[in-house]
Amino acid sequence: GQNIDQPTEMTATEGAIVQINCTYQTSGFNGLFWYQQHAGEAPTFLSYNVLDGLEEKGRFSSFLSRSKGYSYLLLKELQMKDSASYLCARGGGGSQGNLIFGKGTKLSVKP
Amino acid sequence: GAVVSQHPSRVICKSGTSVKIECRSLDFQATTMFWYRQFPKQSLMLMATSNEGSKATYEQGVEKDKFLINHASLTLSTLTVTSAHPEDSSFYICSAIDSRQGYTFGSGTRLTVV
């Protein structure tokens, strides 16, 4: 999706830590979002980064490097319910404020 | 919190018929709503931006005469898929921006055209 790249699939073990990377085109950057999406459902907001650094929110953390056009989502103490697609999205930079989404990373958490 | 209600959640229609999808902002006013489409294993792709009281802005490659958008009030936007074909089968989802909570998504509509 418009020069936002993230791995297609990842597998991890319950209780472990997993990092999902995202790279994006830096022109017109207006914030980086992470969403969780279960199949057939709407995306659920996880995090928003506009400045460089790490934002921690419970088991989930998100990191941003604007100069590198790079972000990651870190999930700790994985639970089975964390099995879902994780979407990286950036502000579109347009006047209307739409989001541009990556294709999503399907995470499978195994016992 | 900000809620966007989207209906129907699932719809099956015959080829050639039209389907209307509604999105309502329940506790905030949405001057702008975004309509996305998501095919299996693909990203959410912006179809159009709906503006209250004016014409929608369509993304390149999206037929405005096929996907009719109406945003007649600050709390309601509708997307009508006209003369639906099997290739229009997809997951359609709306979102709006709330000043307090940012982007809020509807629950999505799974359209199947048979």
Interface residues (C-beta under 8 A of the other chain):
Chain A: G1 I4 F33 G40 E41 A42 P43 F45 Y48 L87 A89 G92 Q96 G97 N98 L99 I100 F101 G102 K103 G104
Chain B: Q6 T32 F34 Y36 K41 Q42 S43 L44 M45 L46 T49 N51 T57 F91 I93 S95 I97 G102 Y103 F105 G106 S107 G108 R110
